[in-house]
Amino acid sequence: MWPLVISMLRTYAPYVTLPAAAVIGFIGYNIEKHFRTPPPSRPSVEDQRNERLLKEMLESEAVAPAPLSEKNFVPKTIFEKNVSPSLVKDE
């Protein structure tokens, strides 16, 4: 009788092992899901960078921008529009 059972298992091994492995895998997956703890959530890298930049901006001494009434950024002539930094005259 046992040689007949072993012979049948050897012949039909793929048909027996695939459903057995699927059942064992399904049970193991659900047991692991039941006992698993979720990982601690951390802020994203982008949020950390934004917070760090904001903290640096608040800690550093803010330079007051020039008032718009002075208009330092407007060239007096068209020839002063695109001037090389080495040719800029300090007044």
Secondary structure, 3 states (H helix, E strand, C coil): CHHHHHHHHHHCHHHHHHHHHHHHHHHHHHHHHHHCCCCCCCCCHHHHHHHHHHHHHHHCCCCCCCCCCCCCCCCCCHHHCCCCHHHCCCC
